[in-house]
Amino acid sequence: MKKIWLFIGLAVLFGACAQPETKDSLIVAHKGEMESLDPVYSYDGVTHGMLINVYDTLLKFKGSSLTELEPSLATQVPSKENGLISADGRTYTFPIRKGVKFHDGTELTPEDVRYSLLRFILSDVSGGPSSLLLEPILGVSSTRDENGEIIVDFNEAAQAIRVEGDNVVVTLKRPFAPFLSIVARWSYVVSKNWAVARGGWDGTEQTWKQFNNFAKDASPFFSASNGTGPFQVARWDIAAKRLTLTAHENYFAGAPQLKTIHMMTVDEPSTLRLMLESGDADVAEISTKFAAQLKGNPDITVYDNLPRLRTDPVIFFTLDINMQGNPDVGSGQLDGQGIPSNFFADKDLRKGFEYAFDYDAFLQQSMEGRGEMALGPAPAGLVKYDDGFKRYHFDLEKAKAHFQKAWDGRVWEKGFKFTITYNTSGDMRQIASEILKRNVESLNPKFQIDLRGVTWPAFLEKTAKRQMPMWARGWVADYADAHNFYFPFIHSQGRYALSQGYKNPMADRLIEKAVSETNLAKRNLLYRQVHNFMHEDAMQIYTVHPTGLWAMRTNVKNFVDNPVYMGIYFYPMYKE
């Protein structure tokens, strides 16, 4: 019956996509929801996995390479050899391609590029991606201080990003080793005239603060787009969690072979599998538990163990929990029926949880060996791990000893009750939470942990408000460099450290020193010091670096996977 209703629903949804269009149309079923079409607002993998198809960047990664870049909206990749990077490593010149058309038919100009980069850093939505370019260009991770007051100077930003003839020139605050890698992923170019006409920022000093940290639905790009990419957004049904892309026929590199792409959120793993097997989906983000079965299906190609720059799941502690109207803290007291706001401020308590997680069992049994054991925030390859990097291992006796010390023995005597939260589409995050719950509760009958799955938007909101005492989440690299893991996880201005309320000034200084260090051996030593600071502070439980998995109908061709994209770049693909 479930499958019958699935067919009926899809028949209604794609009634307009009758047989003649089938060859040119792709149906993609994925987990997770899109948050906004504005590239400066959303910061999740699902949204940006779609936006790479709508917005071009100055440079792009060549095929599946993480290090080799090629021109896109810029006509050359800057280097010291071609004179487009200054001798001091701070100034980058990007010659802008001519004749490129936006989706509305207007022509790209260098001013559009400048506007887009300025808008990206100055919008600085709380929890958004602006810090990725703010840090190298202005030397700060936010435009605001802890009290929400503006701390950057517009003129400094305007001088750092400027138009010189047909070029856009960017001057960094200091040498920043991964800058071009960031540009290749995050220099989305939007149409300035289109944005201004729809009520967006006009590009001037007088008005920019009005558009700093704007509300989600206040953006002209919230539910509409105007990029230069190979596809354009035709329709986004937010309630139904479905989005349709159509081909940009005037794309500067040639029109894509696929003319329509239907993207839909499907959280239920078994439904994803049914859709793929029945042909109701061409591409699906399937659960690993179905991989072996699907590999025997001649109509399906399984792309398994794809390399990923990902650390997921990670379990986080919140040091100062927001108790207002919070159902996840029980009584709000250390009385056996709840926890106080500063419950996880005790280091012994955190270490007890670190030793209570069964790392090997999770990787080998739950993950079926698909991935590598996580020793720290960054995957091996970005950091060269050696015996000098400390790690936690599963040891219930050590866990018990630390729990007995926590809160001067009161935790062991009184017990506790609280909730671990994960997002509803994160099945591995749920399993990791279940493992931790089971092991911790086995140590003391007074230890009570509830589990709760919430939708992705609710999860993001609860994280930002520090309402979750403990939570499971992951990280997919924004670009291929260790800094992109150590900064968000450990630096006091990083996404996760901020959400936890964690700050270690020495770790901050070492991270800032490492990112400008071009000697790889010296960088590695700096990251080892940071790693060991975090190990001692025991703020995060790292589990695995998982590999990727996509399944497609066999008539879908020319899929090229790149770990940095967070999704699929549809431009080279076609159907037989």
N, C-alpha and C positions, 0 to 999 in steps of 0.2 A: 504493500500500500504506500509506503514511504517513497518508493521509487516512482510509482505512478504519479503521485503528486509532484514529484520533482520534474518529471517530463512535462506535466501540464503547466507548471510555473515557468519553465524555460521556454515552452512553446509560446506562451503569452508574451514573455519578455523579449524574445527574439523573433516575433512574428514578422517584423519588417525585414529580417535578415534571411530571406527565402533562399532556396537552393542556388540561384544564379550568383549570389554574392558569397557563397560559402568559401570558395577558394581564396577570396581576398579578405576574408574576415577571420579574426582570431578571438576565441573566448578564453579568458584567463580567470581562473578561480584561485583566490589567494586568502591568506589569513590576515587579520588586522584591518583596521579602518583608516581611511584618509581623514585628515584633520582640517586642512585648508589648502587651497590651490596657490596660496601666496608663498613663494620660495623663501621669504624672510621670516615666515611665521612658523610653519611646521618643521619638525625636526625628527620625524619618525621614518623608519625604513620604508614602510608601505607608500607613504606620500612621495618621498624622494625617489623611490624606485619607479614611480610613474612620471615625476617631473623631469627626469633626464631625457624623456622622449618629447617633452613639450618645450623646454628651454635649452638652447645651446649654451655652452661655456666657451671661454676664450681658447682653451686647450682641451684635449681629451686623451684618455688612455688608449693606447694602441692595442686593439683586440683584448686579450685576457691579461696583458702585462700590467704589473703594478708599478713599474719604474719607467717604461718607455712611453713618452708623450708625443702627440702629434698635433698639428694646428687644427683649429676649428673656426671660431670667429676671428681669431688672430691668424695671420698668414705664416707666422714663424714661431717656433718654440724658443724663447729667450735663452741665451747662454753667454758666458763671457767670451767664448770663441767667436760668436757672430756679432758681438758688440752690443747685444740687447740687455745684458746685465752689467752693471758698473763694476769697476775693479774692486770696490769695497763691499760688493755683494748686497747693496741696499736698494739700488734703483733698477727697475725692470721696465722695459719698453715693449709694448704689444702693438704691432702694426695691424690695423683693423681691416678685415676683408670688405671689399666693395661689392655692391650688387645683391646683398643679402636682404631677403624680404621677411617682414613680420607676417604673422598669420592674417592680419587685416590688410595686407598688401602694401603697406608703407615700407620705406627702405631704412635699413639699419644705418646709424651714424656713430662715430666715436663718442658723441655726447650721450647717446643711449647707454653705451658701455659705462662711461663715467658715472652717469646718474644711477645705474643699476648697482655699481659697486658702493657708491656713497649711501644709497638707500639701504643696502644690505647691512652696512656697519652701523648706520645711524638709527635705523628702526629699532634694533636691539630689543626685540620682544622677550619678555621674561621666559626662560626655558627654550628660547629659539637658538638658531645656529650662528648668530652674528659674531660671537666670540671667535669663530674660526678665522675670520679676516680682521677683526678688531685687534687681536693679539699681535699678529705680525705688522700691521700697518700703523696702529696707534700705540701699541705697547701696553694695552689694557684689555681685560677680558669682558668689561662691561662699560657702557656709557654712563652708568649711575653708581653712586656709592651705596653703602649699606642702608642709608636712610632714603634712598630713591632720588637723591639730588644729582643733577647732571654734572659730570666731571670732565667731559671732553670739550675741546674748542672746535667749533665748526671750521674756522679758517685753517686750523692745522690739518683737518681731514681734507678740506678742499685743495690744499697745497700738496698733500700726499698723493691724491688721485687727480690727475689733470689731463687735459687734451693738448697735444702738441701736433698740429697738422692732422695727418691721418692716423696718428698714434695715440694710444692711451698709456701714460707713464705713471707708474706706481713707485713711490719711495717708502721703504720700510723704516720703522723706528730703529731697527738693528738687524743684522743678518739673521735670517730665519730659515734653517735648513729645509723644511718641507714646504716652502711657500708655493712652488709651482705645482706640487701635488694637490694642494688645497685649491688653487686656481682651476685645475683640471676637473674638479668635482663641484665647486661651489660658486663659480663666477657666473651664475645665471644672468642672462641679459634680457631685460624687459623693455617695452616701449615707453619712453618718457612721455611723449605726447598723449598716448592712450591713457596712461596712468593719471596724468594731470587732468585730462578731460573728464575722467570719471571721479574726480574729487580727491585724488591722491596727492602726495607731497609734490610741490612745484619745483623742488630743487634748490630753494633759496635758504639763506641763513635765517631769515626772519620767521620762517614757518616750520623749520625742521623739528623743533621740540614738541610741536603739536602732534607729530606723527611718531614720536618715540614711545615705545612700549604700548602700541595701540591695541585695542580690543580686537579679537579675532574677526568678527563680522563687520568691523569698521574699515576694512581694507577693500580697495577696488579689485584686488586679486583674490578675495576670499572664495568666490564661486565662479570666477571668470579668469581667462588668461589671454595673453597675447605675446607669445614668444616667437622664436625663429626656428624651433626644432622641427624634426620630421613629422610630428603629429600635433594636432590641436585638440583641445577639449571641446567636444560637441555637446555633451550633456553630463551633468553630475546629479544623480538622484541621491541626495544625502540620506533620506529616510530609508531607502531601499538598499543603500550601501553599494551602489552600482555607478560606474563611470564609463563613458564611451569616448574613445579617441577616433579621429578621422585623419586621413593622410593630408599632409601639407604638400600640395601638388607643385608649389613653386619653391620647394626646398633647394637650397643652393647646391647641394651635393647630388641632386636628382630625387625625384619623387619616390617614396617607399613603395615596395611591391604590395604590402598589406595596406588595404584601404580603410578598414574599420577594425578597431580593437575594443572588445567589451570586457571590462574588468569588474569583478564582483567579489565582495567579501563573503566567505563561507567559513564559519568557525568550526563546524562539525567535521572532524577528520574523515569519518566514514562517508559523509555526503560528498566530500571532495573526491574520494576514490570512486564512488558510484558515477559521478558526473564524467570523470575521465574515462572510465570503462565503457560507458554508454555512448560516448561521443558528444555529450552535452557540454563538455569543456575540452578545449584543445591543449591547454596548459594548466597544470594544477600544482600547488605547493602542498604536496602530500606528506603525511606523517611517516616517519621512518618505519613504523610497525607494518606498513603495507608495502614496503619497498620490495621485499623478496617475492611476494605474490605477484606484483605487477611486472616484475622482470620476466616472468614466464608468459606474459601476454604479448603476442606478435604485433598487436595494434598499438602498443605503447612503448616508448623509449624512456628509460629511467636514467637520469643523469645523477649518479650517486657519488658521495664523498667528494663533492666539489670543494676546492679550497676556499676558506673563508677567513677574513680578518674579524674574528668575532669571539667574544667572551660571554658565555651565556649557558645556564643562568648564573647570576651572582646574587647572593643574599646579603641584604644591607640592614644595618641597625640605625635607628633614628635616635640621636642623643638627647634631643629636647622635643618631646612629642607634643603636638598641638592637641590639648585635651578637650577643647570646646565641642560639645555635642558628638564626642567620639565613641562609637560603639566597640572599638577594637581594643580598649584598655580596661574593660571590666569595671571594677569598682573605682579605679583610679588611685588605688592605694596598694602598698605592699602588705596585703592581708590574706593572701592565698586566693583571692577572688578577682585580682586585677593587678595593675602595675602603675607606679607613679610616672610622671612626665620624664624624669631623668633616670629611668630604670637602666637604660643601656649605657649610662655614663660610667658604669663600673667596668674596668678592663678585665677583671677576672671573670665576670659574667660573660663578656663577649668571647673570651678565650674558651670558656666552657662550650659555647655553641660551635666554635671553630673545630674543636676536637670531636664533637658529637656527630659531625657529618661524615658519611661513608663515601669517600671520594671514589675509590676503586669500584665499588659496587654500582655507583651511579653511572660511571663511564661504561663499564663492561656489560651490565645488565640492562639498565634503563636506556642507555644510549646505544646499546649493541656495538660498542667499540667505535662508533662513528665520531671521531674527534681525538683530541689529546688532553691529557690531564693539565689543568690550569695551575701553574705555579704562582702566577701573579696576574695583573690586569692585562698585559700585552701578550699576544701569541708568540711562540718561539719563531724566530726568523726576524721579527722586529727587534727582539732582544735576544742576546746570546746567553741563555741561562747556564750557570755552572753551579758548583757546590757552594759557592758563596751566597747564593740566593736562598734564603730560608723559606720553609714551607710548613704548613700544617698537615697532619695526617689523622686518620681515624683512630681514636684511642679513647674508649669510654672511661677508663680509669683516670686518665688525665682530665677528661671533661668533668668527671665527678669531683675531682680534687679542686678544680677551679670554681665549680658551682658552690662547693662547701665554703670557699673563701669569700664569695661574692656578698657584698653588702654586709661585711663583718659577720657572716654566718646566717643572716636573716632570710636570705633567699632559700637556703636549704631548709631552714626551720619553718618558714611560713608558706613557701611555694609561690606560684604565680599563675595568672591566667591572662592571655592576650591573643591577638590574631595575627597570623602571617598572611599577607595579601599578594596575589599574583593576578595577571591579566587573564581573562577567560580563554583566549586563544593560545596561551602559552602552556602547552601540555607538559613540556619538560620542566618548566618552572613550577608547575603544580607538583610534579613527581618529586623534584628536589625538596620542595617544602614538606611533602609527606614523609620523606626519608628523615629529614631533620626532626620533625615532630615526633615520629615514632621513637627515634633514638634518645631524644631528650626526655620524653615522658617515661621511658623505661628506667631512667635513673632514679626517679623519685615520684611516687604516686601523687604528690602535691603539685607537680608540674603539669599545667594544662595549656595546650596550644590549640586554638581553632584555626581553620584555614578558610579563606574566602577568595573566590575569583570574582573580579569586577571587569566591566567593559574597559576598553583601552582609554577612551576619553575620561572616564571616571578615575582610572588608575593614574593618569597624568595629573589630574587635578588634585588627587589625594597626595601624590608625591610632592607637588609644589607647595602644598599647605602643611607638609610634615605631619600628616594625620596617621600614617601607617607606622606602627612600632617596628615592624620587621617586614621586609618586602623583597620579592624576587623579580629581578629584571636582568637585562643583558645589554651588551654594547656591540654594535657593528661599526667598524672603522669608517670615519668620514674621509680619511686619506691614509695612505700606507706608510705610517711612521709611528714609532713608539710613543711620541709625544701625544698623539691622539688618544692614547689609552691612559697614560700616567696623569695627564692634565685633568680630564673629566672625572677620573676616579679619585684622585688624591689631592690635587691642588685645591686650596680653600675656595677658589673661584670656579672650580670645575662643577659640572652638572650634578654629579652624584655626591661629591663632598658637600656642596651647598645643601642638597636635599637631606643629607644626614646631619648637618650642623657640625662638620668635622673641619678642624684647622690645625695644621702642623707647620709653623713658620719655616723650620729647617727644610722640610720636604718641599715647600713652595720655592725656596731659593735654589735648591738643587734642580728642580724641574725647569725653572727659568734659565738656569745655566746650561742645562743639557740641550735645550732646543736650539741654542745658537752655536753649539759646539759641532764643528764639521768632522772632527776626528772620531771615527766610529768606536774605537777602543776606549777612548776617554768618555764618550757618551755612555757606553755600556757600564762603565764603573760608576758613573753618576746615577744611572737608573738602578743599579744594584743597591746603592745607599738608600735611595728613595724606597725601593721595594722592602728593604729590611726595617725602615721606619714604620711602614704600614703593617708589616708582619707583627712588630711589637705592639702597635696600637690596636691590632685585631679589629679593624673596622668593617671588613668585607670578607665574605666567604666565597672564594673563587672555586668553581667546580670544573668546567671543561671549556675547551675551545672546539666547538662542534664544526663539522663539515656541513656542506649544503646539499640540498636534494630538490630537484625539479623533475616532474614527469610530464611527458608530452605525447600526443598522438604521433605516430610514426611519419605522418605526412607533413609535419611541421619541421622545416629545415633551416639550417644555418644559424642555429642557436650558439651564441658566443658568450660565455660566462666570464664576468669580471667581478671579483670579490668586493670591489669598492662601490659598485653601482647600487647595492642594496636591493635591487630588483632586476628586471630584464630590459635591456636595450633592444627594442623591437625593430629598429631600422633595417638591419641586414637580413631579417627573417622573411620567409615566405612559406606558402603551403603548396604541396603538389596536388 
